[in-house]
């Protein structure tokens, strides 16, 4: 069996969102799972809309998610000489012919066909046939080049997602494969690229299904067998219109999709994103949470789903929370330190332990950094909780605790003993003292065990915040 070679071929016409990146994840995973090669190809022939900034965001998003490519990025605009050379071969072999039909004539043809309730399509007016007399060539008109699509029979392929797909050749008109200025068009360039790059599996969105029979016919005209195809179902998302009504539609920039890199900035973990995206169209039994290594060990094309998957941000946050809880505290603290640095806060060697204490309460590194910031920067207690818990009745016990904390050993056991002594001396129950102390220390009454929180604070910070009472 030949080496598996897959590709991701985005158009750099805007930021890359989760629906796009899933089309990179599966070919990457399939290449990695089979010891193959993953290629990045930039389809930048739309000169008006393509930009280097968009390319940079694509590469940045893939790098963050760990979707490393083995070859590329290749840019179609840098391969024009190659496309034109193959085009010349096709002209010489009789697979291509010039068409002088103007846009006005083509529009008029389509209007007549639609009026007659026919499928609008090019009618082959300039297609050379034996004994056919072609119209006179108009002066001063540069032709497009059209591919002589086979007539009769079917184009069929066994799609790894959709099963057997058959399209009658008579439903396909003769595709324009070069514009009047000689620039080759998308479907032709894709085939040349896939041949030159020896692509064995094309794993892409099902919006390309209509292109596939045309591309297969071009492959065969060039004497090549097409790769194996897997057309992924669309990623859907819920949107709310101006009237407040909910709609489910294809994920797109127009429908509020966010750039992939925004999830990084919002504190999501790359492995959690890979986990969540993998489940948007693929499954391994009932497994919901898995590592990247497990995903690559399990992944194949046989368990790709046929139904459209719906993006659910609440589910993504839950998946992220599971990965965050399982993550090594040291590695997690590196990411939290980056979030703290954005707020101008410099962490210290306490941060891994802080992450370990609070990560079960968080679903993003941003949320975890918010907890951690209380150990490094001033806190503003919640006003309602301050009024509710830090009452005149409990303030003497808080000050007594502050006095004991002034000279006790700074470890969890000693701090626990000091808290219990203050509670006993003032005839209180644990929550009656612990909750106001938490409000003063952390800004909120709901935190992990008070002795564990105290142990991670500096003594001076604790005493300063308790004296405010």
RAVEN-V811479 format. One record per pair of residues at least 6 apart in sequence whose C-alpha atoms are under 6 Angstrom apart, sorted by the first residue. I is the first residue (numbers start at 1). GAP is how many residues later the second one is. Records with the same first field share a line. If there is no record, write none. Layout:
I: GAP + GAP
This chain:
3: 33
4: 32 + 196
5: 31 + 32 + 33 + 194 + 195
6: 21 + 32 + 193 + 195
7: 31 + 32 + 33
8: 16 + 32
9: 32 + 33
10: 32 + 33
11: 32 + 33
12: 38 + 42 + 43
13: 36 + 37
14: 40
15: 39 + 244
16: 42 + 243
17: 241 + 242 + 243
18: 242
19: 216
23: 181
27: 176
28: 10
29: 267
31: 6 + 7
33: 263
37: 33
38: 31 + 32
39: 30 + 31 + 32 + 33
40: 32 + 33
41: 32 + 33
42: 32 + 33
43: 33
44: 6 + 32
45: 32
61: 199 + 200
65: 205
90: 6
95: 52 + 53
96: 50 + 51 + 52
97: 48 + 49
98: 45 + 46 + 47
99: 27 + 44 + 45
100: 43
110: 10
113: 7
122: 51
142: 38
143: 37
144: 34 + 35 + 36
145: 31 + 32 + 33
146: 28 + 29 + 30 + 31
147: 27 + 28
148: 26
149: 25
151: 18 + 19
152: 17 + 18
153: 16
154: 13 + 14 + 15
155: 11 + 12 + 58
156: 9 + 10
157: 7 + 8
158: 6
159: 70 + 71
160: 70
161: 69 + 70 + 145
177: 7 + 8 + 11
178: 6 + 7
200: 27
201: 26 + 27 + 28
202: 27
203: 27 + 28
204: 27 + 28
205: 26 + 27
206: 25 + 26 + 27
216: 10
219: 7
233: 74 + 75
234: 74
235: 16 + 73 + 74 + 75
236: 13 + 14 + 15 + 73 + 74
237: 11 + 12 + 14 + 73 + 74
238: 9 + 10
239: 7 + 8
240: 6
267: 97 + 98 + 99
268: 96
272: 48 + 51
280: 29
281: 23 + 24
282: 21 + 22 + 23
317: 46
320: 43
321: 42
325: 34 + 35
329: 23 + 27
330: 22
333: 18 + 19
336: 29 + 33
340: 29
362: 6
374: 68
379: 64
380: 63
381: 58 + 62
382: 61
389: 47
390: 46
401: 21
402: 61
411: 44
412: 39 + 40 + 43
415: 36
416: 35
435: 10
438: 7
439: 6
440: 25
